[in-house]
Amino acid sequence: MGGTQRHRPSDNLDDGAGSRSLGSAPRLIPAVRAAPACAPQVEGRTALPARGHRKFSSHHNARDNCAMNTKHVLVLGNGPVGQTTALLLAKRGINVTLLDGRIQRDSIGSKALAQHRDVLDVWEHVGAGAKIAQEGLTWSRSRTYYGSHELFCDTYFESADSPFPPFVNLSQTRTEQLLDEQIAEQPRIKVLWDRTVRGIAQDAAGVTATAVCQDGSEYEFSGDYAVAACGARADELRKEIGVSLDGRTFGDRFLICDIRAELDGWEGERRFYFDPEWNPGRQVLIHPCPDSQYRIDWQVPPGYDLEEDAATGGLDRRIRLIIGDAPYEIVWKSVYRFHSRVVDRMRVGKVLLAGDMAHLVSPFGGRGLNSGIGDAENAAWKLAFVLLGWADESLLDSYDAERRAAAVENIAVTSETMDFLVPQTPEQKETRTRCLEQALTDPGARKNINSGRLFEPFWYSDSALTTPNPERPFAGRPAKGTLADAGPGVILPDAAVTIAGSERRIRRIAREGMMLLLGDRVDAASIQTLARDNCPAPVSILKISDIDPAGSLQFQLKSSTHDVWIIRPDAYIAAVCDAHDPEGIAAALHRAIAATTSLEPQPGLTRSLITSGALPHPV
């Protein structure tokens, strides 16, 4: 059926995913378990005939971990979620075949344009974050109007120790191009266009996807697992996989136009209009973009015809009512409908669903693509851990539990916004009008105006991988514009740290494997032994006081001298343990990777892991 498609190995198996040498800073314990000596080795690429039935197979044998690397994942869909999944898997030493039904990358305008700082952070881990941030436009103000009256202006200040601003605006087209540049440099990723996946089958050995080309020829691709990120319109493939996309669709539509114009004073702010005179009874949202471009979203009634509006001059009149006589050109235009839907499960055996394939939300708040990148990172580290033998396949159950919960949260938030923007009942319409009228004269009423809650990383406080800490309980969804306190289930606050005289970011280190952060009186050598005995994956062990001379990380963590922080490979906090409880630390390490082995008391685990001079165990 044709040759086997394989990839050249990188010079470094983990390419940063496992342990790295971090220098010889005092009291820094290097990763306690390196990547297997049987580093994945892969043959060169096999030439294939121009037509015919082809099969790319990984021939994976889980019992032969020391054979050449045949760990292989199929990623279905070459949009930002699929691209990110592929890059993260490849960085951890996993081979990827990336399939897409389009002939080539197409221009899709601004589309998902608001990129959150924590997503930029994920992209920086694969080499693209800084480039996207540099080309993107940062906005610091969000103005909200009712008619022609400004109700309030939210100003966004730096509230986190991060190299990235809270949001940047960059078209999805350009974001995809920058991710493509990273993919082109990654020999573990094979990209194939004109491959529309029509069928998918799985058994104990792996997954087989059947794809067709536009000329009608058919192909098969095999892998150990598959990540389906085929976008919103993949209804047939969802049926083939066996999931339903449940929820609702809103009747009103939204018209998008990307225009290029010089509009002084508009470039640094987002503008949201309720019931403007030039779109009465509906909304308009204006986003600044790079290169003097602006994205304008109009809410339009059901049955709106874009082509007719453009042909009759109606579209030009819409634009002129907003920008006046300024010269402009239309760069891209489209009409879309909002959905609030999520699949009934995001894991089906060896297939994980991600991005718009798994959930659809309205774009107010930028929760679509940003949440999809959360899917990508969650799926990638767990698949890599399973394929590299560091975790059991049961770890993948937590992908569905964690990311479906994130999707449900996003739907709850965006549905509240849509019910305010597009009231579905007379009662909702009355409430909306009353809130807007009150907000004209009562500043206290403005908190009830819902023009969208911006994206924030989800919290895994209820995850089976998270060990609760009664002294650090998760307080629920944080107030709008604020961050959740550091604790189990929350993403680790980022900070600049110093290792061997060089500045690094703590999240970048966390994403190299598992990471333990220690309070000042925790015995690092004992923790190293405990980690080696209870976690098969690479683990970096760092004393907070050694790496945080400025105190930024300590300030954000509010850590005690006997804390042991267990950080997952996606930089989420799995547990905050007490060094007086070594059995609890061992149990939390097991739980963080869904280890099923029951814990037996280990010699030495009954003693405290506190160095001499530490405070006594509290009674």
C-alpha positions as CSV (number, residue, x, y, z in Angstrom):
1,M,0.0,0.0,0.0
2,G,3.0,2.3,-0.4
3,G,5.9,3.2,1.8
4,T,5.9,4.2,5.4
5,Q,6.0,7.9,6.0
6,R,8.5,8.8,8.6
7,H,10.4,11.8,9.9
8,R,14.0,12.5,10.7
9,P,14.9,12.7,14.3
10,S,15.9,16.0,15.8
11,D,19.4,16.3,17.3
12,N,17.7,16.5,20.8
13,L,14.9,14.0,21.4
14,D,12.9,16.2,23.6
15,D,14.0,19.5,22.0
16,G,13.2,21.1,25.3
17,A,10.3,19.0,26.3
18,G,12.2,16.9,28.9
19,S,14.9,17.9,31.2
20,R,17.5,20.4,30.2
21,S,20.8,21.2,31.8
22,L,20.0,24.4,33.7
23,G,23.5,25.1,34.8
24,S,25.1,24.7,38.3
25,A,23.2,27.2,40.3
26,P,23.4,26.4,44.0
27,R,20.7,24.1,45.4
28,L,19.2,23.5,41.9
29,I,18.4,19.9,41.5
30,P,18.4,18.9,37.8
31,A,15.7,16.7,36.3
32,V,15.6,13.4,38.1
33,R,14.8,11.3,35.2
34,A,16.1,11.9,31.7
35,A,14.5,10.8,28.5
36,P,14.9,7.1,27.8
37,A,18.2,6.0,26.4
38,C,16.3,4.4,23.5
39,A,15.7,7.8,22.0
40,P,13.3,7.8,19.1
41,Q,15.1,7.2,15.8
42,V,13.1,7.5,12.6
43,E,14.0,6.7,9.0
44,G,14.1,9.3,6.3
45,R,11.0,10.1,4.3
46,T,9.8,7.7,1.7
47,A,8.9,8.9,-1.8
48,L,5.3,8.0,-2.8
49,P,3.6,7.7,-6.2
50,A,1.6,10.7,-7.4
51,R,-1.7,8.8,-7.3
52,G,-3.0,5.6,-5.7
53,H,-3.9,4.2,-2.3
54,R,-1.3,5.1,0.3
55,K,-0.9,4.1,3.9
56,F,1.4,5.8,6.4
57,S,1.8,3.6,9.4
58,S,3.7,4.1,12.6
59,H,3.8,0.3,13.3
60,H,3.8,1.1,17.0
61,N,4.5,-1.6,19.5
62,A,4.0,-0.3,23.1
63,R,6.0,-3.2,24.5
64,D,9.1,-2.3,22.4
65,N,10.0,1.1,23.9
66,C,13.6,0.7,22.9
67,A,13.0,0.2,19.2
68,M,13.2,3.1,16.7
69,N,10.7,5.8,17.5
70,T,7.4,4.9,15.9
71,K,5.3,7.1,18.2
72,H,2.9,8.8,15.8
73,V,-0.1,11.1,16.1
74,L,-2.5,12.1,13.3
75,V,-3.7,15.7,13.6
76,L,-6.8,16.4,11.5
77,G,-7.1,20.0,10.6
78,N,-4.3,22.5,9.8
79,G,-5.8,25.6,11.5
80,P,-4.3,27.2,14.6
81,V,-5.4,24.5,17.0
82,G,-4.1,21.7,14.8
83,Q,-0.9,23.6,14.1
84,T,-0.3,24.2,17.8
85,T,-1.1,20.6,18.7
86,A,1.4,19.4,16.0
87,L,4.2,21.7,17.2
88,L,3.8,20.8,20.9
89,L,3.8,17.1,20.1
90,A,6.9,17.4,17.9
91,K,8.7,19.4,20.6
92,R,8.2,16.4,22.9
93,G,9.6,14.0,20.4
94,I,6.4,12.7,18.8
95,N,6.0,12.3,15.0
96,V,3.0,14.0,13.5
97,T,1.1,13.8,10.2
98,L,-1.0,17.0,9.8
99,L,-3.9,16.6,7.3
100,D,-6.2,19.2,5.9
101,G,-8.8,19.1,3.1
102,R,-7.9,22.4,1.6
103,I,-5.6,22.7,-1.4
104,Q,-3.4,25.2,0.5
105,R,-3.5,27.8,3.2
106,D,-6.3,30.3,2.3
107,S,-6.8,33.9,3.4
108,I,-9.6,34.1,5.9
109,G,-9.3,37.7,7.1
110,S,-9.2,38.7,10.7
111,K,-11.5,35.9,12.0
112,A,-10.1,34.9,15.5
113,L,-8.0,38.0,16.0
114,A,-7.7,38.6,19.8
115,Q,-4.8,36.5,21.2
116,H,-4.5,36.3,25.0
117,R,-1.1,36.5,26.8
118,D,-1.3,33.0,28.1
119,V,-1.9,31.7,24.5
120,L,1.1,33.8,23.4
121,D,3.0,32.1,26.1
122,V,2.1,28.6,24.7
123,W,3.1,29.8,21.2
124,E,6.4,31.1,22.5
125,H,7.2,27.6,23.8
126,V,7.2,26.5,20.1
127,G,9.0,29.6,18.9
128,A,6.1,31.8,17.6
129,G,4.7,33.8,20.6
130,A,7.1,36.7,20.5
131,K,6.7,37.0,16.7
132,I,2.9,37.1,17.0
133,A,3.0,39.6,19.8
134,Q,5.5,41.8,17.9
135,E,3.3,41.9,14.8
136,G,0.1,42.2,16.7
137,L,-1.5,45.4,17.9
138,T,-1.9,46.0,21.6
139,W,-5.0,47.8,22.8
140,S,-5.3,49.3,26.3
141,R,-8.8,50.7,26.3
142,S,-12.3,49.3,25.8
143,R,-15.1,51.9,25.4
144,T,-18.8,51.0,25.7
145,Y,-21.6,53.2,24.3
146,Y,-25.3,53.3,24.5
147,G,-26.6,55.1,21.4
148,S,-24.2,58.0,21.1
149,H,-23.4,58.2,24.9
150,E,-20.3,56.7,26.3
151,L,-21.2,54.6,29.4
152,F,-17.7,53.7,30.6
153,C,-14.1,53.0,29.5
154,D,-12.2,50.0,30.8
155,T,-8.4,50.5,30.9
156,Y,-6.2,47.5,30.9
157,F,-3.0,47.7,33.0
158,E,-0.3,45.2,33.5
159,S,-1.4,43.0,36.3
160,A,0.9,40.0,35.7
161,D,4.6,39.4,35.5
162,S,4.6,38.4,31.8
163,P,6.6,39.4,28.7
164,F,3.3,39.7,26.8
165,P,0.5,42.2,27.0
166,P,-3.0,41.1,28.1
167,F,-4.2,40.8,24.5
168,V,-2.8,41.5,21.0
169,N,-4.9,41.7,17.8
170,L,-3.6,39.9,14.8
171,S,-5.5,38.4,12.0
172,Q,-5.9,34.6,12.1
173,T,-4.5,34.5,8.6
174,R,-1.2,36.0,9.7
175,T,-1.1,33.9,12.9
176,E,-1.4,30.8,10.8
177,Q,1.4,31.9,8.6
178,L,3.7,32.5,11.6
179,L,2.9,29.0,12.9
180,D,3.5,27.6,9.5
181,E,7.1,29.0,9.7
182,Q,7.7,27.0,12.8
183,I,6.2,23.9,11.4
184,A,8.5,24.2,8.3
185,E,11.5,24.0,10.7
186,Q,10.2,20.9,12.5
187,P,11.3,17.6,10.8
188,R,8.9,15.6,13.0
189,I,5.8,17.2,11.3
190,K,4.6,16.1,7.8
191,V,2.0,18.4,6.4
192,L,-0.4,17.1,3.7
193,W,-3.0,19.3,2.0
194,D,-5.9,18.1,-0.1
195,R,-6.7,15.3,2.4
196,T,-10.3,15.5,3.6
197,V,-10.8,12.9,6.3
198,R,-14.1,11.1,5.7
199,G,-13.7,8.1,7.9
200,I,-11.9,7.1,11.1
201,A,-11.5,3.7,12.6
202,Q,-9.6,2.5,15.7
203,D,-8.6,-0.7,17.5
204,A,-6.1,-1.7,20.1
205,A,-3.2,-0.9,17.8
206,G,-4.2,2.6,17.0
207,V,-6.2,4.8,14.6
208,T,-6.7,4.7,10.9
209,A,-8.0,7.8,9.0
210,T,-9.4,7.5,5.5
211,A,-9.0,10.7,3.5
212,V,-10.0,11.7,-0.1
213,C,-8.5,14.2,-2.5
214,Q,-10.4,16.5,-4.8
215,D,-9.7,14.2,-7.7
216,G,-11.5,11.4,-5.9
217,S,-8.4,9.4,-4.9
218,E,-8.5,7.8,-1.4
219,Y,-5.8,7.4,1.2
220,E,-5.3,5.9,4.6
221,F,-3.1,7.2,7.4
222,S,-2.3,5.3,10.6
223,G,-1.2,6.5,14.0
224,D,-1.2,5.6,17.6
225,Y,-3.7,8.4,18.3
226,A,-5.5,11.2,16.5
227,V,-6.5,14.7,17.4
228,A,-9.5,16.0,15.4
229,A,-9.4,19.7,15.0
230,C,-11.3,20.0,11.7
231,G,-13.3,23.1,12.6
232,A,-16.9,24.0,13.0
233,R,-18.3,22.5,9.9
234,A,-17.1,18.9,10.4
235,D,-20.5,17.5,11.1
236,E,-20.0,14.3,9.1
237,L,-16.7,13.5,10.8
238,R,-18.3,14.1,14.3
239,K,-21.0,11.5,13.3
240,E,-18.3,9.2,12.1
241,I,-16.4,9.5,15.5
242,G,-19.7,9.1,17.3
243,V,-20.3,12.4,19.1
244,S,-23.1,14.9,19.0
245,L,-22.7,18.7,19.1
246,D,-25.4,19.8,21.5
247,G,-26.6,23.4,22.3
248,R,-28.3,26.2,20.5
249,T,-27.9,28.5,17.5
250,F,-28.9,32.2,17.5
251,G,-31.1,33.6,14.8
252,D,-29.5,37.0,14.3
253,R,-26.3,37.1,12.2
254,F,-23.3,39.3,12.3
255,L,-21.6,41.0,9.4
256,I,-17.8,41.4,9.6
257,C,-15.8,43.8,7.5
258,D,-12.1,44.3,7.7
259,I,-11.3,47.7,6.4
260,R,-8.1,49.7,5.9
261,A,-8.4,53.4,6.9
262,E,-6.6,56.1,8.8
263,L,-8.7,56.8,11.9
264,D,-6.8,59.0,14.4
265,G,-7.3,58.0,18.0
266,W,-9.0,54.6,17.3
267,E,-5.9,52.5,17.0
268,G,-5.5,51.8,20.7
269,E,-9.0,50.9,21.8
270,R,-11.9,48.5,21.3
271,R,-15.3,50.1,20.8
272,F,-18.7,48.5,21.6
273,Y,-22.0,50.2,20.7
274,F,-25.4,49.2,22.0
275,D,-28.2,50.5,19.8
276,P,-26.3,53.1,17.8
277,E,-28.4,55.3,15.6
278,W,-26.7,53.7,12.6
279,N,-27.7,50.2,13.6
280,P,-30.8,50.7,15.8
281,G,-31.9,47.9,18.1
282,R,-28.7,46.0,17.5
283,Q,-25.0,46.2,18.3
284,V,-21.7,47.1,16.6
285,L,-18.2,46.2,17.7
286,I,-15.0,47.8,16.4
287,H,-11.5,46.2,16.9
288,P,-8.2,47.9,15.8
289,C,-5.8,45.7,13.9
290,P,-2.2,46.2,12.6
291,D,-1.4,48.2,9.5
292,S,-4.3,50.7,9.9
293,Q,-6.9,48.0,9.6
294,Y,-10.1,47.8,11.6
295,R,-12.6,45.0,12.1
296,I,-16.2,46.1,12.3
297,D,-18.9,43.6,13.4
298,W,-22.6,44.6,12.9
299,Q,-25.4,42.6,14.3
300,V,-27.8,42.1,11.4
301,P,-31.3,40.5,11.2
302,P,-32.0,37.0,10.0
303,G,-32.1,36.8,6.2
304,Y,-29.5,39.6,5.7
305,D,-27.9,39.3,2.2
306,L,-24.3,40.6,2.1
307,E,-24.0,40.4,-1.7
308,E,-27.2,42.4,-2.2
309,D,-26.1,45.0,0.5
310,A,-22.8,45.4,-1.2
311,A,-24.3,45.7,-4.7
312,T,-26.9,48.3,-3.7
313,G,-24.4,50.5,-1.8
314,G,-25.8,49.6,1.6
315,L,-22.5,48.2,2.8
316,D,-20.7,51.4,1.9
317,R,-23.4,53.5,3.7
318,R,-22.9,51.3,6.8
319,I,-19.2,51.9,6.9
320,R,-19.6,55.7,6.1
321,L,-22.0,56.1,9.1
322,I,-19.1,55.0,11.3
323,I,-16.0,56.4,9.8
324,G,-17.3,59.5,8.0
325,D,-15.6,60.7,4.9
326,A,-12.2,59.0,5.5
327,P,-10.9,57.0,2.6
328,Y,-11.1,53.2,3.1
329,E,-10.8,49.9,1.4
330,I,-12.5,46.6,2.2
331,V,-9.9,43.9,2.9
332,W,-12.3,41.1,3.8
333,K,-16.0,40.6,4.5
334,S,-18.2,37.8,5.7
335,V,-21.4,36.9,7.5
336,Y,-21.6,34.4,10.4
337,R,-24.1,33.1,12.9
338,F,-23.4,32.4,16.5
339,H,-23.6,29.1,18.2
340,S,-23.3,27.8,21.8
341,R,-22.6,24.1,21.4
342,V,-20.3,21.5,22.9
343,V,-19.8,17.8,22.0
344,D,-21.0,15.2,24.5
345,R,-17.5,13.9,25.0
346,M,-14.1,15.1,23.8
347,R,-12.3,11.8,24.0
348,V,-13.6,8.8,22.0
349,G,-11.0,6.0,22.6
350,K,-7.9,7.0,20.8
351,V,-9.4,10.1,19.2
352,L,-9.4,13.5,21.0
353,L,-11.5,16.4,19.7
354,A,-10.3,19.9,20.0
355,G,-11.1,23.5,19.0
356,D,-14.3,24.3,17.0
357,M,-14.6,20.6,16.3
358,A,-15.5,20.2,20.0
359,H,-17.1,23.5,21.0
360,L,-18.6,26.6,19.4
361,V,-19.0,29.9,21.2
362,S,-19.9,33.5,20.3
363,P,-16.8,35.6,19.7
364,F,-17.5,38.2,22.3
365,G,-14.7,37.8,24.8
366,G,-12.2,36.1,22.5
367,R,-13.0,32.6,23.9
368,G,-12.9,30.5,20.7
369,L,-9.4,30.2,19.4
370,N,-7.8,31.0,22.8
371,S,-9.7,28.1,24.4
372,G,-8.8,25.9,21.4
373,I,-5.1,26.4,22.2
374,G,-5.8,25.3,25.7
375,D,-7.2,22.1,24.2
376,A,-4.1,21.7,22.1
377,E,-1.7,22.0,25.0
378,N,-3.7,19.7,27.3
379,A,-3.9,17.0,24.6
380,A,-0.3,17.3,23.5
381,W,1.4,16.8,26.9
382,K,-0.9,14.0,27.9
383,L,-0.5,12.1,24.6
384,A,3.3,12.6,24.8
385,F,3.4,11.2,28.3
386,V,1.4,8.2,27.3
387,L,3.4,7.5,24.2
388,L,6.8,8.0,25.9
389,G,5.8,5.5,28.6
390,W,5.6,8.1,31.4
391,A,1.8,7.6,32.1
392,D,-0.9,5.1,31.5
393,E,-3.6,5.7,28.8
394,S,-6.1,6.5,31.6
395,L,-4.4,9.9,31.7
396,L,-6.3,10.8,28.5
397,D,-9.6,10.5,30.4
398,S,-8.7,13.8,32.1
399,Y,-8.5,15.5,28.7
400,D,-12.2,15.1,28.3
401,A,-12.9,16.0,31.9
402,E,-10.8,19.1,32.0
403,R,-11.3,20.6,28.5
404,R,-15.0,19.8,28.3
405,A,-15.4,21.6,31.7
406,A,-13.6,24.6,30.1
407,A,-15.9,24.5,27.1
408,V,-19.0,24.4,29.3
409,E,-17.6,27.4,31.3
410,N,-17.0,29.3,28.0
411,I,-20.5,28.6,26.8
412,A,-22.0,29.7,30.2
413,V,-20.1,33.0,30.0
414,T,-20.8,33.7,26.3
415,S,-24.4,32.7,26.5
416,E,-24.9,35.3,29.3
417,T,-23.4,37.8,26.9
418,M,-25.6,36.8,24.0
419,D,-28.7,36.9,26.1
420,F,-27.9,40.5,26.9
421,L,-26.9,41.4,23.3
422,V,-29.7,39.5,21.6
423,P,-32.5,39.1,24.1
424,Q,-34.6,36.0,23.5
425,T,-37.6,36.8,25.6
426,P,-39.7,39.9,26.4
427,E,-38.3,39.8,29.9
428,Q,-34.7,39.7,28.7
429,K,-35.4,42.7,26.4
430,E,-37.0,44.7,29.3
431,T,-34.0,43.9,31.6
432,R,-31.5,44.9,28.9
433,T,-33.2,48.2,28.2
434,R,-33.6,49.0,31.9
435,C,-29.9,48.3,32.6
436,L,-28.7,50.5,29.7
437,E,-31.0,53.4,30.7
438,Q,-29.9,53.2,34.3
439,A,-26.3,53.1,33.3
440,L,-26.6,56.5,31.6
441,T,-26.9,58.2,35.0
442,D,-25.9,55.6,37.6
443,P,-22.3,54.5,37.6
444,G,-23.2,51.7,39.9
445,A,-25.5,50.2,37.3
446,R,-22.7,49.9,34.7
447,K,-21.5,46.6,36.2
448,N,-24.7,45.0,34.8
449,I,-23.8,45.9,31.2
450,N,-22.6,42.7,29.5
451,S,-20.6,43.3,26.3
452,G,-18.5,40.3,26.8
453,R,-16.1,38.9,29.5
454,L,-12.7,38.5,28.0
455,F,-11.0,35.1,27.8
456,E,-9.1,33.8,30.9
457,P,-7.3,30.5,31.3
458,F,-9.6,27.8,32.8
459,W,-9.0,26.3,36.2
460,Y,-8.8,22.6,36.9
461,S,-9.7,22.7,40.6
462,D,-12.2,19.8,40.2
463,S,-9.9,17.7,38.0
464,A,-8.9,14.2,39.1
465,L,-5.3,15.2,38.5
466,T,-5.5,18.0,41.1
467,T,-4.9,17.5,44.8
468,P,-7.1,20.0,46.8
469,N,-5.5,22.0,49.6
470,P,-8.0,23.3,52.2
471,E,-5.6,26.2,53.0
472,R,-5.7,27.2,49.3
473,P,-9.3,26.6,48.2
474,F,-10.4,27.7,44.7
475,A,-12.8,30.6,45.3
476,G,-14.7,30.1,42.0
477,R,-14.7,32.3,38.9
478,P,-12.7,35.4,39.7
479,A,-14.1,38.9,39.4
480,K,-14.0,40.3,35.9
481,G,-10.6,41.6,35.1
482,T,-8.8,39.9,38.0
483,L,-6.7,36.7,38.3
484,A,-7.4,33.7,40.4
485,D,-5.1,33.2,43.4
486,A,-2.3,30.7,42.9
487,G,-3.3,27.3,44.1
488,P,-4.2,23.8,43.0
489,G,-5.9,23.7,39.6
490,V,-4.8,27.2,38.6
491,I,-2.2,28.1,36.0
492,L,1.2,29.0,37.6
493,P,1.8,32.7,37.6
494,D,4.6,33.5,35.3
495,A,7.7,35.3,36.5
496,A,11.3,36.0,35.4
497,V,13.7,33.7,37.3
498,T,17.5,33.5,37.4
499,I,19.3,30.2,36.8
500,A,23.1,30.0,36.5
501,G,23.2,33.8,36.0
502,S,20.7,33.7,33.1
503,E,17.2,35.0,33.1
504,R,14.4,32.6,32.1
505,R,10.7,32.4,32.5
506,I,9.3,30.0,35.1
507,R,6.6,28.7,32.8
508,R,9.1,27.8,30.1
509,I,10.9,25.6,32.6
510,A,7.6,24.1,33.7
511,R,6.7,23.1,30.2
512,E,9.9,21.0,29.9
513,G,8.4,18.2,32.0
514,M,7.1,18.0,35.6
515,M,8.4,20.7,38.0
516,L,8.6,20.9,41.8
517,L,9.1,24.3,43.5
518,L,10.3,24.1,47.0
519,G,10.1,26.4,50.0
520,D,13.3,27.5,51.6
521,R,13.3,24.8,54.3
522,V,12.5,21.8,52.2
523,D,15.2,19.2,51.9
524,A,15.8,19.2,48.1
525,A,17.9,16.0,48.1
526,S,15.1,14.0,49.8
527,I,12.5,15.5,47.4
528,Q,14.7,14.4,44.5
529,T,14.7,10.8,45.8
530,L,10.9,10.9,46.4
531,A,10.3,12.3,42.9
532,R,12.5,9.6,41.3
533,D,10.6,6.9,43.1
534,N,7.1,8.2,42.3
535,C,7.2,10.0,38.9
536,P,8.7,8.3,35.8
537,A,8.7,11.6,33.8
538,P,11.5,14.2,33.8
539,V,11.2,16.4,36.9
540,S,12.9,19.7,37.5
541,I,13.3,20.6,41.2
542,L,13.9,24.2,42.1
543,K,14.2,26.1,45.3
544,I,12.1,29.3,45.0
545,S,14.6,31.4,47.0
546,D,17.5,30.3,44.7
547,I,15.8,31.3,41.4
548,D,13.7,34.3,42.5
549,P,16.1,37.1,43.7
550,A,13.6,39.8,42.9
551,G,10.8,38.1,44.8
552,S,8.2,38.3,42.0
553,L,7.4,34.6,42.0
554,Q,7.3,34.4,45.8
555,F,5.0,37.4,45.9
556,Q,2.5,35.8,43.5
557,L,2.7,32.3,45.1
558,K,2.6,33.5,48.7
559,S,4.5,30.3,49.5
560,S,5.6,29.1,52.9
561,T,9.0,27.8,53.7
562,H,7.8,24.2,53.8
563,D,5.6,24.2,50.7
564,V,6.2,21.8,47.8
565,W,4.5,22.9,44.6
566,I,3.8,20.3,42.0
567,I,3.5,21.8,38.5
568,R,2.2,19.9,35.5
569,P,3.8,20.1,32.0
570,D,1.2,22.7,30.9
571,A,2.3,25.0,33.8
572,Y,-0.8,24.2,35.9
573,I,-0.5,23.7,39.6
574,A,-1.4,20.1,40.4
575,A,-0.8,20.4,44.2
576,V,0.6,22.5,47.0
577,C,1.9,20.0,49.6
578,D,3.5,20.2,53.0
579,A,7.0,18.8,53.3
580,H,6.0,17.4,56.6
581,D,3.8,15.0,54.7
582,P,6.0,13.0,52.2
583,E,3.3,10.4,51.6
584,G,0.9,13.2,50.6
585,I,3.6,14.5,48.1
586,A,4.0,11.0,46.6
587,A,0.2,10.6,46.3
588,A,-0.1,14.0,44.6
589,L,2.7,13.1,42.1
590,H,0.8,9.9,41.3
591,R,-2.4,11.8,40.9
592,A,-0.9,14.5,38.7
593,I,-0.3,11.9,35.9
594,A,-3.3,9.6,36.7
595,A,-1.0,6.8,38.0
596,T,-3.1,3.8,39.0
597,T,-0.4,2.1,41.2
598,S,-1.5,2.0,44.8
599,L,0.9,3.7,47.1
600,E,2.7,1.5,49.6
601,P,4.6,3.2,52.5
602,Q,8.2,3.7,51.3
603,P,11.2,3.5,53.7
604,G,11.9,7.1,54.8
605,L,8.5,8.4,53.7
606,T,7.3,8.6,57.3
607,R,9.8,11.3,58.2
608,S,9.5,15.0,57.4
609,L,11.4,16.4,54.4
610,I,12.3,19.6,56.2
611,T,15.9,20.5,56.6
612,S,17.4,21.1,60.1
613,G,16.3,24.3,61.7
614,A,12.9,24.1,60.1
615,L,9.7,24.9,62.0
616,P,8.3,21.9,63.9
617,H,5.3,20.1,62.4
618,P,2.2,22.0,63.5
619,V,0.1,20.1,66.0
